[in-house]
């Protein structure tokens, strides 16, 4: 049975457990509910809206939200426009109810509209499920996710805090950047040592969209836990070479295709199984 240790911040055992939870988020509901019960002793429900899915799981001691991401090489193609082609236009200041919550981050912050839109799709049923659990008892609330799910985990944590829901810790795996440098700094200030962003050194997704848009302001939260750090420089060399060929800081045409080909060649490093293997080694 996997455990979550409330007083251990950034502990490999917590990372191991939450990496499993992020992996279970890819399961269909019947299998997922059984897996959360078996692996964590938690009852869970899958919430789906539009193309966004999240499991809300709980037991007497903990409450957990695990966002589903994009993992398979056949489905990662859907991230191409969000992370490369349209990335400049997608860096926006949200409007409406979402805008009110994210405006609290400050006038200079900008957020990736694709990820914001995905959170908006799922927010109402997600918030209702979490609120219902919190009425039963006050427990540490953990948030996790892989890939797109990791991006949504960060944005959800921000919005939960705006709604006066305390977030205990956030663990992401292979997550892309969710906003500009000011947004990243604001998240760091808000959550301090509660965010743990795990990155496999060969995984191309956490480096996007910045490598395709040298002139943009995308940035990451500081709390990076690099897995396999010794090879990190070699892994990013291909991106650096492509970036040097840009026109006005933007990859276009054949260079954009070449970059995406590079991403797809290394997409195996983005798999949740790879992350769990690396994190398992840390926890031994």
Secondary structure, 3 states (H helix, E strand, C coil): CCCCCCCCCCCHHHHHHHHHHHHHCCCCHHHHHHHHHHHHCCEEEEEEECCEEEEEEECCCEEEEEECCCCCCCCHHHHHHHHHHCCCCCEECCCHHHHHHHHCCCCCCCEEHHHHHHHHHHHHHHHHHHHHHHHHCCCEEEEEEECHHHHHHHHHHHHHHHCCCCCCEEEEECCCCCEEHHHHHHHHHHHHHHEEEEEECCCCHHHCCHHHECCCCEECCCCEEEECHHHHHHHCHHHHHHHCCCECCECCHHHHHHHHHHHHHCHHHHCHHHHHHHHHHHCC
